[in-house]
């Protein structure tokens, strides 16, 4: 194993929940108890002694916008960074309101794991089901459910087990298999970083212990090799008069010199000659490293092309189907032209059909839908102006997603997962 793989791991984490479930307080507790907040941040959110952790308003450590502090809700995605000796963390505190679905999708799109907060007094709500469905669509491999405010129900084990059973049944329908339920009190600190003394009946790990030990070994380098070309390097110097290198970041998989590769969409073949980095040539490279590849043969490759192993190519087509979360103020409409941004490639496209719109509270499908409004999710068919090389999202998250851009305003109006 290379030195790079032995470095401290990074976990990208997203937290969601209904209003007043306490997700900002939970994240604040994690920051405070792991010493992940700076002293000036703590001073800015100090309140009356006797509340929270030593007089700190834990929720405001993550609610950064003035409007959030005034309303007591999370509106935008707040990113926070902290580390323990075992792992580094980037956590996104996402809005719980239905009107901010697009913000939640943005925060969860790059995550390795999700934490859903449930108020132990309220149990599984429609909003909980909605967030769980979105997490299943995004293909997050781990779902941690923090059943919060256990202090307000006297740390009752039966209530915890009832909520766990109900959510387990729902997750099984959503094809979510790694579900971890933890009883916590974010305000008091029980089972967040420290175990506390109030729930001896719970023998599992705390939230932090769970986050430190779940498997994040990247499914990226276990998938098939995909290398979207960002730039073709032709320095044309005296030292390198004929050099041609293809620069980019490995989206998934691994590659070695001598590997037989194919350039798509044209389908031309060659072999890897060198893998070049600033620190020298490599005997092997893996996702998500940024490298320059040289080939044994002179073949025409441009930005937007994808280099793959010749024996395991992805799909190439001018038509595709995708699950879309619509973010634009104007609805998505059939026969309107958009731009598709997929890896390093941008293609003109048209929505040929809306197959259905999903009711993400009831998990029903409206097949009569003729548009998708802001924050709605549905399945659409697209026709492209030129072939696109892609994988299905469930097979490869790195090359199975794209964003939709309004060709007139250049605004990002949709996020999509290829079926």
Number of C-alpha atoms within 10 A of each C-alpha: 5 8 6 9 10 8 9 13 18 16 21 21 23 29 27 30 27 23 17 15 23 25 29 28 23 28 23 26 28 21 21 19 15 14 13 16 18 11 9 8 12 17 12 12 14 18 15 10 10 9 14 19 18 12 15 23 21 28 24 24 24 25 25 16 14 10 13 15 15 9 9 15 21 27 22 21 23 19 16 18 13 16 18 13 7 12 15 17 17 16 25 26 29 29 27 28 17 16 13 18 23 24 20 27 23 17 24 27 17 16 22 22 24 24 23 23 28 28 24 24 16 9 18 20 14 13 19 19 19 20 23 25 22 19 26 18 17 21 22 21 19 23 22 19 23 29 26 30 23 24 19 12 13 10 21 16 15 9 16 22 13 13 19 20 12 12 20 18 10 15 19 12 11 17 12 20 14 15 15 17 22 21 29 32 25 30 22 17 20 23 25 27 22 14 18 15 8 16 18 10 9 14 9 14 18 21 25 15 15 16 23 20 11 14 15 17 13 14 15 21 19 14 17 20 24 29 31 27 25 19 17 16 14 13 13 11 9 7 8 10 10 11 12 17 21 23 22 21 18 25 25 26 21 22 26 17 18 14 15 18 22 20 23 24 20 13 14 14 19 19 18 18 16 20 22 19 15 8 6 7 14 14 11 12 21 21 23 18 15 17 23 23 25 20 21 14 11 10 11 9 19 14 16 22 22 30 25 26 23 19 9 12 21 22 14 17 14 14 17 18 20 22 23 26 27 26 26 20 10 13 16 26 16 17 13 12 20 21 21 25 18 21 23 15 17 18 17 16 22 19 20 18 18 24 19 20 24 19 14 20 15 11 13 11 15 14 13 10 14 16 18 25 17 19 21 22 24 23 22 24 18 20 19 20 12 14 16 23 21 25 22 19 21 14 14 22 23 22 23 21 25 23 19 26 22 18 15 9 8 11 12 17 23 21 23 24 23 23 17
